[in-house]
Amino acid sequence: MAKEDDRPVQGQLVEGAGQLEGRLNEEFIEWLKKWGGLVLLGVAAVAGLYAGYQYLEREKAKANDASWMSFNAAATAQRPETLVQIAGEAAKGTAVGIVSPLVAADIHLAASRTGIPIGEKLDQSGKLPEGKAFLTDEQRASERDKAEALYRQALSASNTTFGQAPLAISALTGLAAIAEDRSKNDEAKGFYQQAIDRATAAKFDDLAKALQARKDSVDQLGKVTLISADKLPGAVVNPVTVPMGNFMGTTTTGQQIQIPQPGAVPAVVPAPDATPAPAPAPTPAPGEQPKP
């Protein structure tokens, strides 16, 4: 025999239901009185933390924007010291903290290769402004050392993420270029191989091929010696000039014109007279006809 189901049917009145509901409401009110304040404080604390987080993120974005503006100004003005300062003040892991030493290193490397002091430019004749001189061999070596230190700084600041892979590769190729300038071919190949590994891991296949080609050509590079301005030969006082030869031309009227060396008046050669046509041979007069 089935057990009788004593559960209330929908719409059926249950004795004491109102008292149970009232007791539950009273317990909830008592719980709110006891713990409601703490709950509200917790909610307020969470809301405050979220608002604070949003504020910090906005301030961080403003600081990052300011760093990039400072970076652009320093890079345009070719000020590697300012770029190094910007990198030190940038937040750890940010791109500006890596790009700044990279650009500063490029500036030092260019100075070491060209011998032109940082911030100076050559005029149209290839000379520096008055009072300025090309860098000595010792000064170029010092610029090279500064570039190496900054490339290493940028490399250590970068991580293995996809977004920072190009920055790490740039630092490695910069170190390879310095090794090439020092004729340390094996060291240059090692840096190129690290760059190839980074490019391959990031799926930069074309870049990896270009780096491999660069690595393969290291042994073919010769040492280039830059000559400073004071070692260049002086200006030629009496330059040697080669006179132009005489040329002959024909005008549209048939006259021949001679083009001499510069400064002379071209002589006009008259055209030869036309050869007279031969006179026609005389026709003999017909003889008299004999009379019949």
C-alpha positions, 0 to 999 in steps of 0.5 A: 500500500502506497504511503500517503503523501503529506506534502501540501498541494498548491493552493492548500492552506498549511497550518502554521505557515504564517508563523513560520514565515514571520519567524524567518523574517524576524531571523533575517532582520536580526541577522541584518542588525548583527551583520548588515553593517559589516556587509555594507562596509565590505561592499563599500570597500570593494567598490572603493578598491575598484575605483582606486584601481581604475584611478591608478590605471588612468594615471598610469596611462597618463604617465605612459603617454607623457613618457612617449611624448618625452621620448619623441622629443628626445629622439628627435633632438638626438639626446641619448642621455635624456632617453636613458633617463626616460627608460629609468623612469618608465614602468617596468615592462613597458615598451617605452622603457625598452625602446628608449635605450634602443634608440639611444644605443642607435645614436651612439652606434651611428656616432662611432661609425661615422665619427660625427659628434652626436647632435652635429651635422655636416654642411653641403661641403661635408664639413662640420660647423666651425670649432667642431671636429670629428671624433677620434679613434678613442672617442669612437670606441667610447661611443661603441661601448655606450651603445653596447651597454644600452643594447644589453639593457634593452635586451634584459628589459624585454621579455619573451612575449610576442609583443616584445619579440621585435624589441629583443631582436633589435637589441640582438642585431645591434650587439651583432653589429658592434661585434662586427665592427670589432671584427669579432665574427664568431660573437656576431654570429652568436647574436644573430643566432639568438635573434633567429631563434627569437624570430622563429619562435614568434613566427617571423619567418621572413625576418628569420631568413633575412637574419640567417642571410646576414649571419652567413655573410659575416665572414665576408665582411671586411674591416672598414676604416673611417678617415677623419677630416684632418687626414683627408688630402687638401683642396687642389690649388691648380686643378687639371682641366682637359680641353674639349676636342673640336667637333664638326656638325652639319646645319639644316641648310647643309653647312658644316659648323665646327665646334671648337674648345670653350671660349672660341668662336665657332667657325662656319665652314661654307658648303662647297660649290655645286659641281656644274652639270656637263654641257650637252654634246652639240647635235650636228646639222643635217647634211644637204639632201642630194638632188634627184 
